[in-house]
């Protein structure tokens, strides 16, 4: 187990399969912003998406996710990087503060820990909501970068210290003890954390929800008020970067032990609750659950296992804070007061409400971290 949080990049994975040469990669196209098509169509002039073979064990044979505006017809994903934050990129461009031709320098952004590849990465049906190679794009797709492609990571892995008041209380009261590695004497704990943006493989997502890919595409098109016409006009593009929040995985202990099923693992799946988690609002009890989970994760890591807290950016079971607060008001004004249960979907249906806990965990276990066992 590492005793310090070095930011040195992890060694990139090695491959035995032939990945293909730089000469075999098409030259990157430069999309001229003077002409803005409202949509594109499969097979039409200018539509030449980079090949994507989702689930191929060789990343070069699978292909990188191309979703930046610079390459126009070579995009193989619908949507934009950053989820809802892409709108702020547009504002920066509109204000003249960001050059639309800007390409970020990723030379020193490599992950601090190496994850994978694992067998689950080779099965197109097991990973359908994230790109498992998303944290390794600068290494596994290096030939594309050398050609001049603008490829963005969808996963970032780093190390940090967590300063959580409840952990300090647990330390003061004797529930936790400092060891200098996982938990310091001042109450700070050391973690590895991974931020993940969603990348949906539409055929696999449709299968999970028991519908056809076409039904899923039509629903996404309609319920986003026709924001993404390519969902209907580009059936050849199977990837979608939805405008939603991603998730962050906090790991206490050695992440390399996660694939070993003989080593204990403590996991908390937590939906974002800004009011309680950040501001301590008494109208919700999410923060106490989160605090208890962090304490248990630290205890597990100190015992030689690994503790994991997965924090989803979907406030109120993906209903959003406005609907969430409206439900609070309904509960307060209901006969019997706040003790009466008012179902949140009485105001707005949530696509995740029908999912049982076991099914949510089922989705979780398809993340690249927890499906790493051979």
Secondary structure, DSSP 4 states (H G I P E B T S, - for coil): --SS---PPPPPP---S----GGGSPPPP---TTS--S---TTSTT--PPP--TT-SSHHHH------GGGGGG--EEE-TTGGGHHHHHHHHHTTSS-TT-----TT---SS-----GGGG-TTT--SS-TTTT-HHHHTHHHHHHT-----SEEEEEEEEE-HHHHHHHHHTSS---SSSB-TTSEEEEEEEEE---EEHHHHHHHTTS-HHHHHHHHHHHTTT--THHHH-TT--EEE-SS--EEEEEES-GGGTT-TTS-EEEEEEE--IIIIIT--TT--HHHHHHHHHHHHHHHHHTTSEEEEEEE--HHHHT-HHHHHHHHHHHHHSTTGGGS---GGGTS--TTTT--HHHHHHHHTTSTTTT---
